[in-house]
Amino acid sequence: MIEAELKARVQSPEAVMRQLDQLATARVEVYRDTYYDRPDGSLERAGEELRVRIVHGADGTSTVLTYKAAAVDEASGSKPEHETRVEDAEASHAILRGLGHVPLIAFEKRCRNYDFEARGRKMLATLVRVPEIDGTFLEVETLVDEDEVTEALDDIRAVLAELGIGPEDLTRETYTGAVAAQRA
């Protein structure tokens, strides 16, 4: 499946949050993400991602292992995504290190997640704050087959427009890149 996704910088986070609160109940979570690469940096160069995410929320803590392949849509950065819950975060880290991967970067994301349906699609909107980066971001995504990416992105743009987010607010900036730049 392809994660068709657009990300934007939010100029009025409180206003967007109020609108999203009308669509769905927020799931407030803190993510602790660790991204891995091969020692030669080949995953990052290829546009691929390998991540262990520990999710802390009201329902407890869970861990998700994710691999994202290179983007299939350059304008949005939408990528094929494969993820699964894992039982033991430390074992996941040990397995990746044992396979020769090295931690690339680790950071925290504070998220308000909203699951809702729009334009006949299940969507996830996430308001994101990364303590090390200025600003609030909004990600809106849906999972689709590769032949549906263009239509799905059009639907996401329509949802963003309803939330007052215009094309000028869209960004391809990555959290990993922004955090690395802030730390440099």
SELUM-684648 format. One record per residue (C-alpha): x negated, y, z negated; residue number from 1; residue in one letter. Coordinates in Angstrom, 2 decimals. Layout:
// residues N
node x = X; y = Y; z = Z; k = NUM; r = A
...
END
This chain:
// residues 184
node x = 0.00; y = 0.00; z = 0.00; k = 1; r = M
node x = -1.03; y = 3.59; z = 0.63; k = 2; r = I
node x = -0.76; y = 6.17; z = -2.10; k = 3; r = E
node x = 0.61; y = 9.12; z = -0.10; k = 4; r = A
node x = -0.26; y = 12.05; z = -2.34; k = 5; r = E
node x = -0.60; y = 15.80; z = -2.33; k = 6; r = L
node x = -2.23; y = 17.83; z = -5.08; k = 7; r = K
node x = -1.76; y = 21.51; z = -5.77; k = 8; r = A
node x = -2.97; y = 24.15; z = -8.18; k = 9; r = R
node x = 0.05; y = 25.36; z = -10.14; k = 10; r = V
node x = 0.45; y = 29.11; z = -10.61; k = 11; r = Q
node x = 3.40; y = 28.86; z = -13.05; k = 12; r = S
node x = 3.01; y = 25.60; z = -15.01; k = 13; r = P
node x = 5.85; y = 26.31; z = -17.44; k = 14; r = E
node x = 8.33; y = 27.00; z = -14.63; k = 15; r = A
node x = 7.33; y = 23.81; z = -12.78; k = 16; r = V
node x = 7.54; y = 21.82; z = -16.01; k = 17; r = M
node x = 11.08; y = 23.10; z = -16.66; k = 18; r = R
node x = 12.14; y = 22.05; z = -13.15; k = 19; r = Q
node x = 10.56; y = 18.61; z = -13.52; k = 20; r = L
node x = 12.22; y = 18.19; z = -16.92; k = 21; r = D
node x = 15.54; y = 18.55; z = -15.05; k = 22; r = Q
node x = 14.59; y = 15.68; z = -12.70; k = 23; r = L
node x = 13.32; y = 13.14; z = -15.21; k = 24; r = A
node x = 12.11; y = 12.55; z = -18.74; k = 25; r = T
node x = 8.42; y = 13.33; z = -19.10; k = 26; r = A
node x = 6.00; y = 10.61; z = -20.11; k = 27; r = R
node x = 3.17; y = 12.42; z = -21.91; k = 28; r = V
node x = -0.11; y = 10.53; z = -21.65; k = 29; r = E
node x = -3.84; y = 11.08; z = -22.01; k = 30; r = V
node x = -6.05; y = 9.27; z = -19.52; k = 31; r = Y
node x = -9.66; y = 8.45; z = -20.24; k = 32; r = R
node x = -11.09; y = 7.72; z = -16.80; k = 33; r = D
node x = -14.46; y = 6.17; z = -16.03; k = 34; r = T
node x = -15.46; y = 6.05; z = -12.37; k = 35; r = Y
node x = -18.05; y = 3.53; z = -11.20; k = 36; r = Y
node x = -20.30; y = 3.33; z = -8.16; k = 37; r = D
node x = -23.05; y = 1.14; z = -6.85; k = 38; r = R
node x = -26.55; y = 2.27; z = -7.86; k = 39; r = P
node x = -27.09; y = 3.59; z = -4.30; k = 40; r = D
node x = -23.92; y = 5.76; z = -4.44; k = 41; r = G
node x = -22.39; y = 3.96; z = -1.47; k = 42; r = S
node x = -18.83; y = 3.88; z = -2.81; k = 43; r = L
node x = -18.73; y = 7.66; z = -3.25; k = 44; r = E
node x = -20.35; y = 8.22; z = 0.17; k = 45; r = R
node x = -17.70; y = 5.98; z = 1.77; k = 46; r = A
node x = -14.89; y = 7.88; z = 0.02; k = 47; r = G
node x = -14.01; y = 4.87; z = -2.12; k = 48; r = E
node x = -13.21; y = 4.90; z = -5.83; k = 49; r = E
node x = -13.54; y = 2.28; z = -8.56; k = 50; r = L
node x = -12.03; y = 3.31; z = -11.88; k = 51; r = R
node x = -11.19; y = 2.03; z = -15.33; k = 52; r = V
node x = -8.40; y = 4.14; z = -16.86; k = 53; r = R
node x = -7.41; y = 3.86; z = -20.51; k = 54; r = I
node x = -3.92; y = 5.33; z = -20.96; k = 55; r = V
node x = -2.86; y = 6.60; z = -24.37; k = 56; r = H
node x = 0.87; y = 7.31; z = -24.63; k = 57; r = G
node x = 3.87; y = 7.14; z = -26.93; k = 58; r = A
node x = 4.27; y = 3.42; z = -26.17; k = 59; r = D
node x = 0.66; y = 2.59; z = -27.09; k = 60; r = G
node x = -2.54; y = 2.12; z = -25.14; k = 61; r = T
node x = -3.04; y = 0.28; z = -21.88; k = 62; r = S
node x = -5.87; y = -0.15; z = -19.39; k = 63; r = T
node x = -5.68; y = -0.06; z = -15.60; k = 64; r = V
node x = -8.39; y = -1.11; z = -13.15; k = 65; r = L
node x = -8.12; y = 0.71; z = -9.80; k = 66; r = T
node x = -9.87; y = 0.49; z = -6.45; k = 67; r = Y
node x = -9.10; y = 3.10; z = -3.79; k = 68; r = K
node x = -10.36; y = 2.59; z = -0.25; k = 69; r = A
node x = -11.36; y = 5.43; z = 2.07; k = 70; r = A
node x = -8.69; y = 7.96; z = 3.02; k = 71; r = A
node x = -6.32; y = 7.06; z = 5.86; k = 72; r = V
node x = -5.12; y = 10.67; z = 6.12; k = 73; r = D
node x = -7.92; y = 13.22; z = 5.99; k = 74; r = E
node x = -5.70; y = 16.27; z = 5.51; k = 75; r = A
node x = -4.16; y = 14.92; z = 2.29; k = 76; r = S
node x = -6.81; y = 12.42; z = 1.20; k = 77; r = G
node x = -4.15; y = 9.69; z = 0.89; k = 78; r = S
node x = -5.80; y = 6.31; z = 0.30; k = 79; r = K
node x = -4.97; y = 2.62; z = 0.11; k = 80; r = P
node x = -4.77; y = 1.84; z = -3.61; k = 81; r = E
node x = -5.04; y = -1.46; z = -5.47; k = 82; r = H
node x = -4.58; y = -1.48; z = -9.20; k = 83; r = E
node x = -3.76; y = -3.85; z = -12.00; k = 84; r = T
node x = -3.34; y = -3.70; z = -15.73; k = 85; r = R
node x = -6.09; y = -5.39; z = -17.67; k = 86; r = V
node x = -5.95; y = -6.63; z = -21.23; k = 87; r = E
node x = -9.35; y = -5.56; z = -22.49; k = 88; r = D
node x = -10.89; y = -2.20; z = -21.54; k = 89; r = A
node x = -14.35; y = -3.07; z = -22.86; k = 90; r = E
node x = -14.37; y = -6.36; z = -20.95; k = 91; r = A
node x = -13.45; y = -4.45; z = -17.76; k = 92; r = S
node x = -16.38; y = -2.09; z = -18.26; k = 93; r = H
node x = -18.69; y = -5.04; z = -18.99; k = 94; r = A
node x = -17.56; y = -6.90; z = -15.86; k = 95; r = I
node x = -18.17; y = -3.89; z = -13.61; k = 96; r = L
node x = -21.61; y = -3.27; z = -15.14; k = 97; r = R
node x = -22.36; y = -7.00; z = -14.89; k = 98; r = G
node x = -21.55; y = -6.86; z = -11.19; k = 99; r = L
node x = -24.14; y = -4.11; z = -10.80; k = 100; r = G
node x = -21.88; y = -1.05; z = -10.83; k = 101; r = H
node x = -22.95; y = 2.00; z = -12.81; k = 102; r = V
node x = -20.77; y = 4.64; z = -14.48; k = 103; r = P
node x = -20.62; y = 7.69; z = -12.21; k = 104; r = L
node x = -18.56; y = 10.02; z = -14.40; k = 105; r = I
node x = -16.08; y = 9.85; z = -17.26; k = 106; r = A
node x = -13.57; y = 12.48; z = -18.37; k = 107; r = F
node x = -10.13; y = 13.05; z = -19.87; k = 108; r = E
node x = -6.89; y = 14.03; z = -18.12; k = 109; r = K
node x = -3.85; y = 15.26; z = -20.04; k = 110; r = R
node x = -0.75; y = 14.35; z = -18.08; k = 111; r = C
node x = 3.02; y = 14.79; z = -18.02; k = 112; r = R
node x = 4.36; y = 12.10; z = -15.70; k = 113; r = N
node x = 7.79; y = 12.22; z = -14.11; k = 114; r = Y
node x = 9.25; y = 9.24; z = -12.23; k = 115; r = D
node x = 12.17; y = 10.19; z = -9.99; k = 116; r = F
node x = 13.75; y = 9.51; z = -6.63; k = 117; r = E
node x = 13.75; y = 12.08; z = -3.83; k = 118; r = A
node x = 14.50; y = 11.73; z = -0.13; k = 119; r = R
node x = 15.12; y = 8.02; z = -0.62; k = 120; r = G
node x = 11.67; y = 7.41; z = -2.12; k = 121; r = R
node x = 10.42; y = 6.60; z = -5.59; k = 122; r = K
node x = 8.08; y = 9.43; z = -6.48; k = 123; r = M
node x = 5.74; y = 10.24; z = -9.31; k = 124; r = L
node x = 4.99; y = 13.86; z = -10.16; k = 125; r = A
node x = 2.19; y = 14.48; z = -12.62; k = 126; r = T
node x = 1.28; y = 17.79; z = -14.21; k = 127; r = L
node x = -2.41; y = 17.54; z = -15.02; k = 128; r = V
node x = -4.80; y = 19.45; z = -17.24; k = 129; r = R
node x = -8.44; y = 18.45; z = -17.39; k = 130; r = V
node x = -10.00; y = 20.20; z = -20.39; k = 131; r = P
node x = -13.25; y = 20.81; z = -18.51; k = 132; r = E
node x = -11.55; y = 22.49; z = -15.52; k = 133; r = I
node x = -9.58; y = 25.74; z = -15.42; k = 134; r = D
node x = -5.96; y = 25.53; z = -14.34; k = 135; r = G
node x = -3.07; y = 23.12; z = -14.12; k = 136; r = T
node x = -2.57; y = 20.77; z = -11.20; k = 137; r = F
node x = 0.47; y = 18.98; z = -9.84; k = 138; r = L
node x = 0.16; y = 15.66; z = -8.05; k = 139; r = E
node x = 3.16; y = 14.21; z = -6.24; k = 140; r = V
node x = 2.83; y = 10.72; z = -4.81; k = 141; r = E
node x = 4.73; y = 7.76; z = -3.43; k = 142; r = T
node x = 3.58; y = 4.31; z = -2.31; k = 143; r = L
node x = 4.19; y = 3.51; z = 1.35; k = 144; r = V
node x = 3.04; y = 1.33; z = 4.22; k = 145; r = D
node x = 0.38; y = 2.90; z = 6.45; k = 146; r = E
node x = 2.86; y = 3.65; z = 9.24; k = 147; r = D
node x = 4.98; y = 5.75; z = 6.82; k = 148; r = E
node x = 2.24; y = 8.10; z = 5.53; k = 149; r = V
node x = 3.13; y = 11.09; z = 7.73; k = 150; r = T
node x = 6.84; y = 10.94; z = 6.89; k = 151; r = E
node x = 6.10; y = 10.41; z = 3.19; k = 152; r = A
node x = 3.78; y = 13.42; z = 3.08; k = 153; r = L
node x = 6.52; y = 15.52; z = 4.73; k = 154; r = D
node x = 8.91; y = 14.38; z = 1.99; k = 155; r = D
node x = 6.34; y = 15.25; z = -0.68; k = 156; r = I
node x = 5.84; y = 18.71; z = 0.86; k = 157; r = R
node x = 9.62; y = 19.24; z = 0.65; k = 158; r = A
node x = 9.61; y = 18.27; z = -3.05; k = 159; r = V
node x = 6.70; y = 20.62; z = -3.68; k = 160; r = L
node x = 8.51; y = 23.45; z = -1.90; k = 161; r = A
node x = 11.56; y = 22.87; z = -4.13; k = 162; r = E
node x = 9.22; y = 23.26; z = -7.11; k = 163; r = L
node x = 7.88; y = 26.56; z = -5.74; k = 164; r = G
node x = 4.58; y = 25.08; z = -4.55; k = 165; r = I
node x = 3.56; y = 26.29; z = -1.10; k = 166; r = G
node x = 0.94; y = 25.09; z = 1.39; k = 167; r = P
node x = -1.47; y = 27.75; z = 0.09; k = 168; r = E
node x = -1.47; y = 26.00; z = -3.31; k = 169; r = D
node x = -2.54; y = 22.60; z = -1.95; k = 170; r = L
node x = -6.05; y = 21.43; z = -2.73; k = 171; r = T
node x = -8.27; y = 18.47; z = -1.83; k = 172; r = R
node x = -10.58; y = 19.28; z = -4.77; k = 173; r = E
node x = -11.23; y = 16.12; z = -6.77; k = 174; r = T
node x = -11.32; y = 15.99; z = -10.55; k = 175; r = Y
node x = -14.55; y = 14.02; z = -10.38; k = 176; r = T
node x = -16.17; y = 16.70; z = -8.22; k = 177; r = G
node x = -14.84; y = 19.59; z = -10.32; k = 178; r = A
node x = -15.94; y = 18.00; z = -13.61; k = 179; r = V
node x = -19.38; y = 17.16; z = -12.17; k = 180; r = A
node x = -19.78; y = 20.76; z = -10.95; k = 181; r = A
node x = -18.72; y = 22.12; z = -14.36; k = 182; r = Q
node x = -21.27; y = 19.91; z = -16.10; k = 183; r = R
node x = -24.11; y = 20.80; z = -13.72; k = 184; r = A
END
